[in-house]
Amino acid sequence: MKRVTLEEVARVAGVSRATASRVVNGASSVDESLRHAVQKAISSTGYLPNIAARSLVTRRAAAIGLLLPDERRMDGDPHLASVVSGVTRVVRPLGIHLVLMMTGPGTRAQAMSDLRCGRLDGVILVHTDPADPVPGELIAAGLPVVLAGRPLKPMPITYVDVNQTAGAAMAGRRLKSLRCSRIATITGPQDTPAGQDRLAGFLAEVPDAVVVHGDFTRQSGITAMQKLLRCCPDVDGVFIASDLMANGAIPVLHRNGRKVPDDVAVVGFDDSSAALTSEPELTTVRQPITDMAAEMARQLLRQIAEPRSPATSVVFEPTLVVRDSG
């Protein structure tokens, strides 16, 4: 088969070869509509960048790392497939390899080594521990890095997040609109920005809510709901700060003779696959994980193409998805 050229991609996209080249090489100084046209042309023509030739010119590895949480935290996490899908959607048409790495002392050192030695051009950090030194080390070394979610402490790092507080406030307003009179929340871990922001946003809307702490895992949803029913047996509305926790908590309500939503209305957060496997299906606050991950990839490519570009933040707005639980 004849190899598709960059000129052909430019012709199909209706742009100049220079514009097509900038898109392929990850430059951010391209109008979004033109970028979309070039990426669509890449897909339709089957264009494959000559990675070896491009690497000789750009001195880049044409590979980025996606640093994932350790196996314990990955267990049952419904987000990760969406994160990988969103990043892949951006980098695959550009011929950039995605290297998946799991967090651990050895992996952190390997990621740093790969970046310093040019085996990776940049890295996206997902679910980092608040005490993880890697973000600070990458910043200090001037290496391209993007964080999934805002950092716990202010630092000059590019990150992509959803408006967590606004989303949690939506959940509070939903429960109040259902005329719930004894409202509670099961929180996420309070040593993480997402856990803190979701609690703060909800309490701003429902300041007298009963608070029971969880850690975003399904098991913590089970344990927290058992505790909530002991301390607040008349609860009739609950905001559970992740769909995965809600997936564990709802069966506890059923086993205790509480129907959802007739006796207790439940609202989750994420709109992950766990919302659809709950019975009944979960009313939840949606964060567009796939779109957010794609933006992480675009922000990382911007840093790689323009090393001196300033750190930035991109915050997506949440939406309420009403289903059967409340």
TITI-815531 format. One record per residue: x, y, z of N, C-alpha, C in turn. Coordinates in steps of 0.02 Angstrom, whole numbers, plus 50000, padded with zeros to 5 digits. Atoms other than C-alpha are relative to their C-alpha. Layout:
BEGIN
((X, Y, Z), (X, Y, Z), (X, Y, Z)) ...
//
This chain:
BEGIN
((50042, 49940, 50000), (50000, 50000, 50000), (50043, 50062, 50000)) ((49964, 49937, 50002), (50057, 50175, 49960), (49992, 50037, 50066)) ((50002, 49964, 49937), (50103, 50273, 50116), (49966, 50068, 49992)) ((50034, 49936, 50002), (49988, 50420, 50149), (50049, 50054, 50024)) ((49954, 49947, 49983), (50086, 50582, 50154), (49965, 50054, 50041)) ((50027, 49944, 49962), (50065, 50734, 50264), (49965, 50049, 49954)) ((50032, 49956, 50049), (50023, 50833, 50107), (49928, 49977, 49986)) ((50067, 50027, 50012), (49874, 50717, 50078), (49955, 50016, 50059)) ((50038, 49984, 49940), (49816, 50743, 50257), (49979, 50074, 49998)) ((50014, 49928, 50004), (49828, 50932, 50234), (49946, 50014, 49948)) ((50050, 49989, 50053), (49729, 50923, 50071), (49930, 49979, 50024)) ((50065, 50024, 49977), (49588, 50820, 50150), (49973, 50045, 50055)) ((50022, 49956, 49946), (49583, 50935, 50302), (49986, 50071, 49977)) ((50010, 49932, 50025), (49584, 51091, 50194), (50044, 50051, 50035)) ((49953, 49955, 49966), (49736, 51166, 50282), (50067, 49997, 49965)) ((49933, 50002, 50028), (49915, 51203, 50240), (50040, 49942, 50029)) ((49957, 50054, 49974), (50051, 51073, 50260), (50031, 50021, 50067)) ((49970, 49976, 49938), (50128, 51182, 50395), (49952, 49992, 50059)) ((50049, 50008, 49947), (49967, 51180, 50496), (49993, 49926, 50018)) ((50005, 50072, 49987), (49951, 50991, 50477), (50061, 49976, 50039)) ((49938, 50020, 49966), (50132, 50973, 50533), (49998, 50021, 50073)) ((50003, 49976, 49931), (50102, 51079, 50688), (49954, 49956, 50042)) ((50046, 50044, 49964), (49954, 50970, 50737), (50033, 49933, 50015)) ((49967, 50065, 49992), (50052, 50809, 50711), (50055, 50003, 50053)) ((49945, 49993, 49953), (50195, 50877, 50815), (49979, 50027, 50068)) ((50026, 49983, 49934), (50081, 50928, 50959), (50003, 50073, 50018)) ((49998, 49929, 49984), (50097, 51117, 50946), (49931, 50024, 50022)) ((50064, 49975, 49975), (49962, 51210, 51042), (49975, 50061, 49962)) ((50018, 49938, 50034), (49963, 51365, 50930), (49962, 49986, 49935)) ((50042, 50016, 50057), (49831, 51293, 50814), (49928, 50008, 50021)) ((50071, 49991, 49985), (49648, 51344, 50809), (49968, 49931, 50010)) ((50030, 50065, 49982), (49541, 51206, 50887), (49961, 49969, 49942)) ((50038, 50027, 50057), (49431, 51189, 50732), (50047, 49971, 49948)) ((49951, 50026, 50047), (49585, 51166, 50622), (50031, 49936, 50027)) ((49972, 50060, 49970), (49658, 51041, 50745), (49952, 49940, 49990)) ((50050, 50053, 50008), (49496, 50941, 50739), (49998, 49976, 49928)) ((50002, 50018, 50071), (49496, 50945, 50548), (50059, 49956, 49982)) ((49940, 50039, 50016), (49674, 50879, 50540), (49996, 49931, 50032)) ((50006, 50065, 49967), (49642, 50742, 50668), (49949, 49955, 49965)) ((50050, 50039, 50038), (49486, 50689, 50571), (50030, 49975, 49934)) ((49967, 50021, 50062), (49589, 50685, 50410), (50050, 49945, 50013)) ((49952, 50053, 49982), (49723, 50580, 50496), (49963, 49933, 50006)) ((50039, 50062, 49990), (49590, 50452, 50545), (49972, 49974, 49934)) ((50033, 50023, 50062), (49503, 50449, 50375), (50050, 49976, 49948)) ((49950, 50019, 50051), (49663, 50434, 50272), (50044, 49942, 50023)) ((49956, 50052, 49975), (49751, 50311, 50386), (50072, 50022, 50004)) ((49931, 49974, 49997), (49903, 50424, 50398), (50036, 49975, 50061)) ((49957, 50021, 49945), (50044, 50357, 50505), (50063, 50042, 49999)) ((49939, 49959, 49999), (50181, 50479, 50556), (50062, 49955, 49997)) ((49936, 50035, 50002), (50358, 50424, 50519), (50037, 50017, 50065)) ((49977, 49984, 49933), (50406, 50414, 50701), (50076, 50003, 50004)) ((49927, 50001, 49998), (50588, 50371, 50673), (50029, 50065, 49971)) ((49975, 49939, 50031), (50615, 50518, 50556), (49984, 50061, 50042)) ((50020, 49942, 49959), (50518, 50637, 50667), (50043, 50004, 50063)) ((49959, 50000, 49940), (50618, 50584, 50819), (50069, 50027, 49988)) ((49934, 49973, 50016), (50781, 50624, 50731), (49998, 50076, 49996)) ((50005, 49927, 50008), (50719, 50800, 50694), (49984, 50033, 50067)) ((50025, 49967, 49940), (50629, 50837, 50858), (50039, 49980, 50063)) ((49965, 50028, 49942), (50743, 50735, 50974), (49951, 49980, 50055)) ((50049, 50024, 49953), (50587, 50665, 51056), (49990, 49925, 49991)) ((50009, 50072, 50001), (50541, 50487, 51100), (49934, 49979, 49968)) ((50068, 50015, 50025), (50362, 50498, 51032), (49966, 49951, 50047)) ((50032, 50042, 49950), (50305, 50416, 51194), (49987, 50041, 50063)) ((50015, 49968, 49936), (50219, 50479, 51351), (49980, 49947, 50051)) ((50018, 50047, 49947), (50189, 50395, 51518), (49934, 50020, 50033)) ((50061, 49990, 49961), (50024, 50375, 51609), (50011, 49962, 50065)) ((49983, 50029, 49936), (50065, 50346, 51792), (49936, 49988, 50039)) ((50063, 50020, 49969), (49920, 50251, 51870), (50011, 49981, 50074)) ((49992, 50020, 49930), (49884, 50209, 52053), (50022, 49927, 50006)) ((49978, 50068, 49989), (49949, 50049, 52130), (49940, 49952, 49994)) ((50052, 50050, 50013), (49851, 49886, 52110), (49944, 50003, 50051)) ((50051, 49998, 49948), (49760, 49907, 52276), (49948, 50054, 49984)) ((50046, 49945, 50015), (49686, 50075, 52224), (49967, 49992, 49932)) ((50030, 50011, 50065), (49652, 50017, 52046), (49941, 49952, 50004)) ((50050, 50052, 49996), (49542, 49874, 52106), (49929, 50029, 49999)) ((50069, 49978, 50006), (49366, 49909, 52047), (49991, 50072, 49979)) ((50006, 49930, 50019), (49405, 50088, 51995), (49971, 50006, 49930)) ((50032, 49998, 50065), (49283, 50125, 51853), (50026, 50056, 49955)) ((49976, 49942, 50038), (49377, 50281, 51797), (50057, 49983, 49951)) ((49936, 50006, 50034), (49539, 50210, 51732), (49994, 49983, 49926)) ((50010, 50015, 50071), (49475, 50136, 51569), (49982, 50062, 49961)) ((50019, 49937, 50033), (49398, 50305, 51528), (50059, 50047, 49993)) ((49940, 49958, 50003), (49561, 50394, 51568), (50044, 49977, 49942)) ((49959, 50028, 50054), (49659, 50278, 51453), (49969, 50015, 49932)) ((50035, 49987, 50064), (49527, 50298, 51316), (50008, 50073, 49979)) ((49996, 49929, 50017), (49531, 50488, 51325), (50069, 50020, 49978)) ((49931, 49984, 50019), (49721, 50500, 51319), (50016, 49970, 49932)) ((49986, 50035, 50063), (49732, 50372, 51179), (49968, 50035, 49941)) ((50036, 49965, 50054), (49604, 50469, 51077), (50041, 50057, 49971)) ((49959, 49944, 50023), (49726, 50614, 51066), (50067, 49977, 49972)) ((49931, 50015, 50019), (49895, 50530, 51053), (50006, 49948, 49943)) ((49994, 50052, 50051), (49859, 50381, 50940), (50004, 50027, 49929)) ((49994, 49974, 50069), (49824, 50482, 50781), (50066, 50034, 49986)) ((49937, 49966, 50009), (49989, 50571, 50810), (50060, 49952, 50001)) ((49946, 50049, 49999), (50088, 50410, 50819), (50041, 50001, 50064)) ((49965, 49997, 49936), (50134, 50438, 51001), (49980, 49939, 50042)) ((50013, 50059, 49960), (50151, 50284, 51109), (49981, 50020, 50071)) ((50021, 49990, 49931), (50064, 50276, 51278), (50027, 49943, 50042)) ((49969, 50049, 49956), (50162, 50188, 51414), (49963, 50002, 50067)) ((50036, 50003, 49937), (50057, 50131, 51563), (50047, 49977, 50056)) ((49956, 50015, 49943), (50147, 50130, 51731), (49959, 50004, 50063)) ((50036, 49998, 49936), (50083, 50090, 51905), (50044, 50028, 50055)) ((49963, 49966, 49947), (50132, 50192, 52056), (50034, 49950, 50047)) ((49961, 50039, 49952), (50265, 50119, 52170), (50069, 50030, 50003)) ((49933, 49969, 49994), (50438, 50168, 52232), (50044, 49987, 49939)) ((49959, 50016, 50058), (50524, 50078, 52088), (49974, 50033, 49937)) ((50030, 49970, 50060), (50403, 50144, 51959), (50013, 50075, 49998)) ((49986, 49928, 49998), (50426, 50324, 52016), (50071, 50014, 49976)) ((49930, 49990, 50020), (50614, 50308, 51997), (50008, 49985, 49926)) ((49995, 50016, 50071), (50592, 50226, 51827), (49972, 50055, 49957)) ((50030, 49946, 50038), (50477, 50364, 51767), (50047, 50060, 49996)) ((49953, 49945, 49999), (50601, 50497, 51820), (50059, 49986, 49954)) ((49943, 50019, 50042), (50743, 50403, 51735), (49981, 50003, 49926)) ((50022, 50000, 50070), (50642, 50380, 51574), (49993, 50070, 49973)) ((50008, 49931, 50021), (50602, 50565, 51568), (50068, 50034, 49991)) ((49935, 49967, 50003), (50779, 50623, 51604), (50042, 49973, 49942)) ((49960, 50031, 50053), (50853, 50501, 51477), (49968, 50006, 49931)) ((50032, 49990, 50065), (50729, 50546, 51341), (49961, 49940, 49975)) ((50041, 50057, 50022), (50637, 50379, 51336), (49926, 50016, 50003)) ((50067, 49974, 49999), (50477, 50472, 51380), (50004, 50076, 49991)) ((50001, 49927, 50010), (50431, 50649, 51326), (49964, 50037, 50055)) ((50039, 49968, 49947), (50314, 50683, 51471), (49959, 49947, 50035)) ((50039, 50048, 49961), (50199, 50603, 51598), (49937, 50032, 50027)) ((50063, 49980, 49969), (50019, 50616, 51658), (49995, 49960, 50065)) ((50005, 50032, 49934), (49997, 50579, 51844), (49927, 49994, 50020)) ((50069, 50013, 49981), (49833, 50499, 51898), (49999, 49973, 50072)) ((50009, 50025, 49932), (49779, 50475, 52079), (50065, 49998, 50040)) ((49939, 49999, 49961), (49941, 50528, 52160), (49984, 50008, 50074)) ((50006, 49993, 49928), (49960, 50513, 52348), (50019, 50071, 50019)) ((49984, 49932, 49980), (49960, 50683, 52436), (50074, 50010, 50019)) ((49930, 49995, 49979), (50134, 50645, 52504), (50049, 49980, 49945)) ((49957, 50023, 50054), (50201, 50586, 52335), (50048, 50057, 49979)) ((49952, 49948, 50018), (50363, 50683, 52297), (50008, 50010, 49925)) ((49987, 49998, 50072), (50356, 50648, 52109), (49979, 50066, 49967)) ((50017, 49936, 50033), (50256, 50804, 52056), (50051, 50055, 50012)) ((49951, 49948, 49985), (50377, 50918, 52146), (50067, 49987, 49967)) ((49937, 50017, 50032), (50528, 50825, 52078), (49998, 50015, 49925)) ((50007, 49987, 50072), (50462, 50838, 51899), (50001, 50075, 49987)) ((50001, 49927, 50009), (50428, 51024, 51920), (50071, 50027, 50008)) ((49932, 49976, 49987), (50602, 51053, 51993), (50047, 49984, 49943)) ((49957, 50021, 50055), (50680, 50960, 51848), (49979, 50032, 49933)) ((50024, 49968, 50062), (50580, 51061, 51720), (49974, 49951, 49948)) ((50023, 50052, 50046), (50504, 50903, 51645), (49925, 50007, 49989)) ((50071, 49992, 50015), (50333, 50901, 51559), (49957, 49953, 50041)) ((50043, 50040, 49957), (50198, 50841, 51679), (49932, 50032, 50005)) ((50068, 49976, 49990), (50009, 50855, 51695), (49969, 49957, 50055)) ((50031, 50034, 49944), (49911, 50810, 51851), (49925, 49993, 49989)) ((50073, 50012, 50002), (49737, 50732, 51853), (49971, 50025, 50066)) ((50026, 49970, 49939), (49649, 50844, 51979), (50047, 50051, 50029)) ((49958, 49947, 49972), (49711, 50996, 52071), (50045, 49971, 50054)) ((49956, 50024, 49946), (49859, 50971, 52189), (49973, 50021, 50068)) ((50024, 49984, 49933), (49825, 50970, 52376), (50028, 50067, 50023)) ((49969, 49936, 49983), (49947, 51114, 52400), (50017, 50037, 49936)) ((49985, 49962, 50061), (49974, 51255, 52274), (50071, 49986, 49976)) ((49935, 50009, 50031), (50117, 51219, 52155), (49994, 50016, 49926)) ((50003, 49980, 50070), (50163, 51274, 51978), (49997, 49939, 49954)) ((50009, 50061, 50040), (50094, 51119, 51891), (49935, 50005, 49960)) ((50061, 50001, 50040), (49969, 51101, 51749), (49955, 49943, 50023)) ((50046, 50053, 49980), (49814, 51006, 51801), (49933, 50009, 49965)) ((50067, 50000, 50028), (49642, 50960, 51735), (49953, 49971, 50053)) ((50045, 50022, 49947), (49494, 50942, 51853), (49929, 50016, 49980)) ((50070, 49980, 50006), (49306, 50956, 51869), (49985, 50046, 50059)) ((50020, 49955, 49946), (49221, 51089, 51976), (49966, 49957, 50054)) ((50024, 50048, 49950), (49203, 50972, 52126), (49949, 50032, 50046)) ((50045, 49968, 49952), (49120, 51096, 52243), (49932, 50014, 49968)) ((50063, 49987, 50034), (48989, 51146, 52115), (49960, 49936, 49990)) ((50034, 50064, 50009), (48949, 50964, 52080), (49968, 49975, 50063)) ((50028, 50022, 49937), (48926, 50922, 52262), (49941, 50043, 50022)) ((50057, 49955, 49984), (48814, 51074, 52284), (49938, 49979, 49959)) ((50056, 50025, 50040), (48707, 51006, 52141), (49966, 49941, 50035)) ((50027, 50058, 49964), (48686, 50845, 52240), (49958, 50023, 50059)) ((50038, 49974, 49944), (48630, 50944, 52392), (49934, 50030, 49980)) ((50063, 49969, 50024), (48502, 51043, 52294), (49951, 49947, 49976)) ((50044, 50054, 50023), (48435, 50882, 52217), (49964, 49968, 50060)) ((50032, 50032, 49941), (48404, 50803, 52388), (49950, 50047, 50033)) ((50047, 49952, 49971), (48322, 50962, 52452), (49937, 50006, 49957)) ((50058, 49995, 50045), (48210, 50968, 52298), (49954, 49940, 50008)) ((50041, 50060, 49989), (48150, 50793, 52342), (49968, 50001, 50069)) ((50029, 49989, 49934), (48098, 50862, 52513), (50027, 49952, 50052)) ((49967, 50040, 49948), (48220, 50754, 52609), (50010, 50044, 50061)) ((49996, 49960, 49939), (48220, 50811, 52790), (50059, 49980, 50045)) ((49943, 50024, 49960), (48362, 50707, 52867), (50053, 49978, 49951)) ((49952, 50011, 50055), (48507, 50720, 52747), (50070, 49987, 50028)) ((49932, 50018, 49978), (48680, 50644, 52763), (50045, 49996, 49939)) ((49952, 50011, 50054), (48838, 50623, 52661), (50052, 49949, 50022)) ((49942, 50044, 49991), (48969, 50486, 52645), (50055, 50031, 49957)) ((49949, 49960, 50033), (49129, 50578, 52602), (50053, 49957, 49966)) ((49938, 50029, 50024), (49284, 50539, 52504), (50056, 50013, 50050)) ((49944, 49990, 49953), (49456, 50536, 52589), (50016, 50074, 50008)) ((49991, 49930, 49987), (49489, 50703, 52671), (50073, 50023, 49995)) ((49931, 49979, 50016), (49675, 50702, 52629), (50009, 50009, 49925)) ((49997, 49988, 50073), (49631, 50725, 52444), (49959, 50062, 49983)) ((50040, 49941, 50020), (49570, 50883, 52356), (49929, 49982, 49980)) ((50068, 50019, 50021), (49421, 50791, 52279), (49957, 49985, 50061)) ((50038, 50016, 49941), (49367, 50724, 52448), (49982, 50063, 50039)) ((50012, 49938, 49964), (49384, 50895, 52530), (49949, 50044, 49964)) ((50043, 49954, 50038), (49299, 50992, 52390), (49928, 49974, 49996)) ((50068, 50027, 50004), (49150, 50874, 52376), (49964, 50009, 50067)) ((50031, 49988, 49935), (49119, 50886, 52563), (49984, 50073, 50009)) ((50012, 49928, 49991), (49138, 51076, 52564), (49942, 50024, 49958)) ((50054, 49979, 50044), (49022, 51098, 52415), (49932, 49977, 50025)) ((50063, 50027, 49975), (48889, 50987, 52492), (49978, 50036, 50063)) ((50017, 49966, 49937), (48896, 51068, 52664), (49980, 50072, 49989)) ((50021, 49932, 50016), (48881, 51240, 52584), (49926, 50002, 49983)) ((50071, 50005, 50019), (48711, 51182, 52520), (49958, 49970, 50056)) ((50036, 50034, 49946), (48661, 51071, 52667), (50043, 50002, 50063)) ((49952, 49992, 49945), (48756, 51138, 52819), (49987, 49955, 50060)) ((50015, 50042, 49942), (48666, 51026, 52946), (50002, 49926, 49983)) ((49997, 50070, 50020), (48702, 50863, 52853), (50041, 49958, 50049)) ((49961, 50048, 49961), (48762, 50711, 52951), (50058, 49977, 49955)) ((49940, 50016, 50039), (48940, 50669, 52895), (50031, 49935, 50025)) ((49965, 50062, 49986), (49014, 50494, 52886), (50055, 49993, 49947)) ((49943, 49999, 50046), (49185, 50469, 52807), (50011, 49933, 49965)) ((49980, 50057, 50040), (49233, 50349, 52667), (50065, 50015, 49964)) ((49936, 49989, 50035), (49381, 50331, 52550), (49997, 49987, 49925)) ((50013, 50009, 50072), (49305, 50314, 52375), (49998, 49926, 49979)) ((50003, 50070, 50019), (49313, 50122, 52380), (49930, 49972, 50014)) ((50065, 50032, 49990), (49161, 50008, 52370), (49992, 49977, 50072)) ((50004, 50026, 49931), (49202, 49929, 52538), (49986, 50056, 50050)) ((50012, 49945, 49953), (49206, 50098, 52623), (49928, 50025, 49995)) ((50071, 49983, 50006), (49032, 50132, 52554), (49957, 49954, 50042)) ((50037, 50049, 49959), (48970, 49973, 52638), (50008, 50018, 50074)) ((49986, 49987, 49930), (49054, 50013, 52804), (49968, 50066, 50023)) ((50026, 49935, 49981), (49002, 50196, 52804), (49923, 49999, 50004)) ((50073, 50003, 49997), (48819, 50157, 52766), (49977, 49962, 50062)) ((50017, 50035, 49938), (48814, 50031, 52909), (50005, 50047, 50060)) ((49991, 49951, 49946), (48881, 50166, 53024), (49947, 50053, 49999)) ((50050, 49947, 50007), (48760, 50296, 52957), (49933, 49976, 50026)) ((50065, 50024, 49978), (48608, 50187, 52989), (49998, 49990, 50076)) ((49998, 50007, 49927), (48666, 50157, 53168), (49993, 50069, 50034)) ((50000, 49935, 49968), (48694, 50341, 53207), (49942, 50045, 49978)) ((50053, 49957, 50028), (48553, 50413, 53100), (49948, 49956, 49966)) ((50047, 50048, 50030), (48416, 50282, 53074), (49943, 50033, 49961)) ((50054, 49966, 50035), (48292, 50413, 53011), (50023, 50036, 49936)) ((49975, 49968, 50060), (48402, 50467, 52865), (49955, 49986, 49940)) ((50043, 50010, 50059), (48301, 50495, 52706), (50030, 50028, 49936)) ((49965, 49977, 50060), (48428, 50571, 52586), (50075, 49998, 50012)) ((49928, 50007, 49991), (48613, 50533, 52560), (50036, 50019, 49935)) ((49952, 49987, 50054), (48746, 50609, 52449), (50061, 49958, 50014)) ((49942, 50043, 49993), (48881, 50478, 52424), (50051, 50023, 49949)) ((49953, 49961, 50040), (49039, 50557, 52357), (50035, 49963, 49944)) ((49979, 50034, 50062), (49077, 50423, 52227), (49950, 49946, 49984)) ((50046, 50053, 50022), (48972, 50303, 52125), (50021, 49932, 50027)) ((49976, 50065, 49977), (49082, 50158, 52178), (49980, 49989, 50073)) ((50023, 50006, 49931), (49045, 50193, 52362), (49925, 49989, 50003)) ((50073, 50008, 50001), (48860, 50210, 52321), (49981, 49929, 49979)) ((50012, 50068, 50023), (48868, 50042, 52232), (50005, 49950, 50058)) ((49996, 50042, 49941), (48920, 49966, 52398), (49948, 50017, 50053)) ((50044, 49977, 49946), (48805, 50070, 52508), (49927, 49982, 49988)) ((50071, 50012, 50014), (48637, 50043, 52420), (49977, 49931, 50023)) ((50022, 50065, 49975), (48629, 49855, 52454), (49994, 49997, 50076)) ((50006, 49998, 49927), (48657, 49893, 52639), (49932, 50029, 50020)) ((50066, 49972, 49987), (48501, 50002, 52637), (49946, 49947, 49987)) ((50050, 50052, 50017), (48403, 49861, 52552), (49998, 49946, 50054)) ((49997, 50054, 49949), (48463, 49732, 52680), (49970, 50023, 50066)) ((50029, 49973, 49939), (48402, 49847, 52818), (49928, 50023, 49990)) ((50071, 49986, 50011), (48228, 49861, 52743), (49985, 50071, 49977)) ((50010, 49932, 50023), (48254, 50035, 52670), (50000, 50001, 49924)) ((50006, 49998, 50073), (48193, 50056, 52491), (50030, 50064, 49972)) ((49971, 49943, 50037), (48285, 50170, 52369), (49961, 50008, 49935)) ((49996, 49936, 49962), (48219, 50299, 52329), (49941, 50012, 50047)) ((50062, 49987, 49961), (48052, 50276, 52422), (50015, 50021, 50071)) ((49984, 49984, 49931), (48130, 50278, 52595), (50062, 50044, 50006)) ((49937, 49962, 49999), (48303, 50348, 52559), (50019, 50018, 49928)) ((49975, 49979, 50066), (48353, 50451, 52406), (50076, 50001, 50002)) ((49927, 50004, 50003), (48533, 50426, 52351), (50025, 50036, 49937)) ((49967, 49966, 50057), (48641, 50538, 52240), (50075, 49985, 50006)) ((49929, 50015, 50002), (48817, 50489, 52188), (50040, 50055, 49966)) ((49956, 49952, 50034), (48962, 50576, 52103), (50046, 49960, 49954)) ((49954, 50025, 50051), (49059, 50530, 51943), (49964, 49986, 49935)) ((50033, 50029, 50058), (48931, 50454, 51823), (50046, 49950, 49966)) ((49958, 50055, 50026), (49046, 50304, 51803), (49956, 49940, 49985)) ((50037, 50062, 50014), (48996, 50128, 51752), (49966, 49974, 50063)) ((50031, 50023, 49937), (48958, 50095, 51936), (49930, 50029, 50009)) ((50066, 49971, 49993), (48808, 50211, 51922), (49947, 49958, 49964)) ((50047, 50039, 50039), (48729, 50097, 51793), (49992, 49929, 50026)) ((50006, 50067, 49972), (48762, 49935, 51887), (49966, 50001, 50069)) ((50037, 49995, 49937), (48679, 50000, 52045), (49927, 49983, 49988)) ((50072, 50014, 50004), (48501, 49943, 52081), (49965, 50036, 50057)) ((50014, 49974, 50067), (48411, 50056, 52055), (50059, 50040, 49972)) ((49947, 49960, 50031), (48519, 50151, 51930), (50006, 50067, 50036)) ((49982, 49946, 49955), (48604, 50296, 52015), (49991, 50069, 49970)) ((49997, 49928, 50014), (48562, 50480, 52006), (50068, 50025, 50023)) ((49930, 49984, 49983), (48734, 50558, 52004), (50022, 50065, 49966)) ((49969, 49941, 50030), (48843, 50708, 51965), (50052, 49976, 49950)) ((49956, 50024, 50053), (48934, 50682, 51801), (50062, 50043, 49992)) ((49939, 49966, 50023), (49115, 50727, 51773), (50022, 49965, 49935)) ((49985, 50030, 50065), (49166, 50700, 51590), (50071, 49973, 49997)) ((49933, 50026, 49991), (49315, 50588, 51625), (50038, 49992, 49934)) ((49965, 50011, 50063), (49355, 50543, 51444), (50022, 50066, 49969)) ((49982, 49934, 50026), (49352, 50725, 51389), (50055, 50032, 50042)) ((49948, 49972, 49956), (49456, 50775, 51540), (50067, 49968, 49986)) ((49937, 50035, 50015), (49586, 50642, 51501), (50028, 50022, 49932)) ((49977, 49975, 50065), (49594, 50700, 51320), (50033, 50069, 50009)) ((49970, 49933, 49987), (49627, 50877, 51384), (50067, 49993, 50036)) ((49935, 50012, 49969), (49766, 50810, 51496), (50053, 49985, 49947)) ((49953, 50017, 50053), (49848, 50736, 51342), (50018, 50061, 49959)) ((49986, 49940, 50039), (49830, 50899, 51246), (50045, 50048, 50039)) ((49958, 49955, 49959), (49904, 50999, 51390), (50071, 49974, 50005)) ((49932, 50028, 49998), (50051, 50879, 51401), (50036, 50011, 49934)) ((49969, 49989, 50066), (50084, 50891, 51214), (50019, 50074, 49992)) ((49982, 49929, 50002), (50080, 51081, 51232), (50065, 50012, 50036)) ((49939, 49991, 49962), (50214, 51073, 51364), (50061, 49971, 49964)) ((49944, 50032, 50036), (50320, 50954, 51260), (50021, 50043, 49941)) ((49985, 49959, 50058), (50307, 51066, 51107), (50027, 50069, 50019)) ((49981, 49933, 49977), (50330, 51227, 51206), (50024, 49996, 50072)) ((49975, 50015, 49932), (50441, 51187, 51357), (49995, 50058, 50048)) ((50001, 49942, 49954), (50435, 51364, 51427), (49929, 50027, 50011)) ((50068, 49977, 49991), (50246, 51378, 51423), (49981, 49996, 50074)) ((50016, 49999, 49928), (50172, 51423, 51594), (49952, 49944, 50019)) ((50048, 50049, 49974), (50077, 51300, 51702), (49930, 50031, 49997)) ((50068, 49976, 50006), (49890, 51312, 51681), (49953, 49949, 50031)) ((50050, 50046, 49975), (49730, 51234, 51745), (49939, 50004, 49954)) ((50061, 50004, 50040), (49577, 51175, 51649), (49948, 49965, 50044)) ((50051, 50027, 49955), (49419, 51148, 51752), (49935, 49992, 49961)) ((50062, 50016, 50035), (49267, 51062, 51675), (49941, 50011, 50048)) ((50060, 49992, 49959), (49090, 51095, 51735), (49961, 49934, 50004)) ((50038, 50062, 49992), (48987, 50950, 51806), (49927, 50009, 49979)) ((50072, 49999, 50013), (48807, 50905, 51764), (49966, 49947, 50043)) ((50039, 50048, 49961), (48672, 50815, 51862), (49964, 49952, 49952)) ((50034, 50051, 50040), (48611, 50651, 51785), (49949, 49967, 50044)) ((50054, 50027, 49958), (48442, 50602, 51856), (49979, 49931, 49974)) ((50023, 50067, 50016), (48402, 50417, 51860), (49949, 49978, 50052)) ((50054, 50027, 49959), (48303, 50308, 51979), (50011, 50002, 50075)) ((49985, 50006, 49929), (48389, 50322, 52148), (49981, 50062, 50040)) ((50017, 49939, 49963), (48337, 50499, 52190), (49995, 50060, 49955)) 
//
